[in-house]
């Protein structure tokens, strides 16, 4: 079992089962990454920080209520969707990626951890016809383009403390990229939640539907 001490420090209410799941993740990804490269070596060496804690920064912005439906577009190796699905076992997660080999790894990780609240599919986001409360992602493309992928994919009823919309993990200066966005936007600096250097310029961007 890998050490998840930093994660436990920031999420002290994890159950023993959740701790076991998060501990297992790193070894699972190391195993699969040796066969199919889905995360960089540098990120593998800093797995807890760059994958688990980064993904779960979304949970510092919102505490999803039970039965919330969340889609992760461009999930890659399963981030932020898989860590969020462990933290919120009573929510439903739908992970989408256009690269088949990445989805294969995601499905294997889901099966090995016996995650019952998560589905992964090899598809393009534009082809998905379901509706969700929130759509999450981690810097998969420029925001204006990403917004077009989410059009018509939100449920109308709001059941969480913030209204349905996009929760996007992004770093750096976003002024130019966000200049054309006409929707309501909020920025949450991740270094408000975590002290590690990696998070210095990272943000959770919330865009209200």
N, C-alpha and C positions, 0 to 999 in steps of 0.2 A: 504493500500500500504506500502510495506517495504521500508526502507531507502536504497538508492543505491548511497549515497553521494561519497563514495570512487571511485566507478565505474565512476561516472560522472566526477570526478576530472581527472581520467586517460583517459577518452574518452569524451572530452568536446563537440564533434560534434554530439552527439546522438540527434535524433529527439525526439519530445515529445511522439510520438507513441512508439519509441524504449524504452524510459524511462518507459513508462507504461508496456510494455512487460517484461522488466527486473524486474520491481517491482512486477509484478504478479507471476513471476517464483517461488520465495521463498515460497509463500503461497500455490501454486500448489503442490510443492514437499513435503511440510509439510503434506498436505492433503493426498497425495498418499503414502507417506512413512509410515503413520499410518496404512495403509492397506497392503501394500507390501513393505518390507524393501529393498530399492535400494541404499540409502546412509546412512553412519553411523551417529549416533546421534551427535557425536562431529563435524562432517562436516556440519550437519544441523544447528548447533548453530553458525557456521562460514560460512554460505552459500555464502555470497557475495564474501568473500576472497577466499575460498577453491574451489568454483565451478565456479562462474561467472568470477572473475578476472583471476583465473588460466587458465580457458578455453580460455579466450580472450588474454592471453599472446601471442598466435599464431598470433593475429592481430597486435602485436607490431613488429613482424618479417616480415610479409607480408600483404599488403593491396590487397586482392583478387580483380581482375578486374571482371566486370559483366560477367555472364555466365560461370564463372569457375565452374568446377564439382569437388566436394570434397566428399570422402567417409570417414566415421568415423567407424573404426573397433573396436569391443569390446566396444561399446558406453556406456554400463551399463545403468545408469539412463538418458543418453542423453548428456554426456559430452565428448569432447568439442563441439559436433555437434550442440546442440540446441542454446547455447549462440552465437556461430559463425553464425548460420543461421539468428538470429535476427540482428546481426551487419551487415551482408552482405545479404540483402533481394533479391538482384539480382543475387545471385549465387545459384547453385543447390547442395543440400546436401542429402547424402544417408547414413543412419545410420544402422549398422549391429551389432547384438549381438546373441550369441548362446543360451542365457537364455530367454525363452519365457516370464516370468513374468516381466522382466525388459523392454522388448520391448513393453509389454502391457502398462506400465506406460508412456514410451516415446510417444507412439501413442496418449494416452489420453492428455498428455501435449501439443503435437502438435495440436490436435483438439481444445483444450480449448483456445489456443493462436491464433488459426486460421492461423497457419504458412503454407504458400502455396508453399514454396521453399524447402520442406524437406519431405523425405520418410523414413520410418523405416521398417526393415524386420527382422524376426526371422530366422537366417541362420548362417552358418559358412562362414567366409570370403573366404575360399578356393573355395566355391561353386559359388561365384559371378562371372559372366562372363562379366560384364560391364567394361569400362575403364574410368579413371578419370585423372584430372590434378594433384590433390594432394590427399594423404591419410593421415588422422590425427588419433591420438589415444592418450590415456592417460595411460601410464604404464600398458598395458594389459598383456604383457609378455616380455621375454628377446628379445633384438633386433634381434639377428640372426634368431630366430624362426619367429618373426614378419615379417621380410623381405621375408621369404618364402611364407607367406600368401599374399603378395602384388605382387608376380611375375606375369607378363603379364597383369597387371591391370592399366597401365599408358598410357595416350594418348601421341602420339609422338610430336604433335605441342605444343610449349610453348607460352603462351600468357601473363604470369605474369612477374614481375621484376626478379624473380628467377625461375630457371628451374623446371619443374615438378618433384615431389618426395614426400618423407615422411616428415611430421612435427609431431614430437613425444614429448609429455610432460613427462619428466622423472626427478627424483631427485637422489641426492647422487653421489658417485664416479662411473663413467662409464667406466674407463680405461679397466678393465678386460673384461667387457661385450662387449665392442666395438672393442677389439683387433683383432678379426677375420674379421671385416667388411672391404671389399675391395673397397667399393664405396666412393665417395667424401662426407665427413661429415663436418658439421659446428655446433658449439655449441653456443647458445645464453643464457647467464645467465639472468634469469628472474628478479633478484635483480637489474639489470640495468634499469628495467622499473618500478618496484614497490619497495617501501621501507619496506613493512611489513615483519616481521620476518619469517613468513611461507615460503617465497620465497627464503630464504637465499641460499639454495643448489639446488633449482629447475632450470631446463633448458628446452629450446625448442631445440630439436635435429633435424637438417635438414639433410636429406640424399638424395642426388641427384639421380634420377632414372638412 
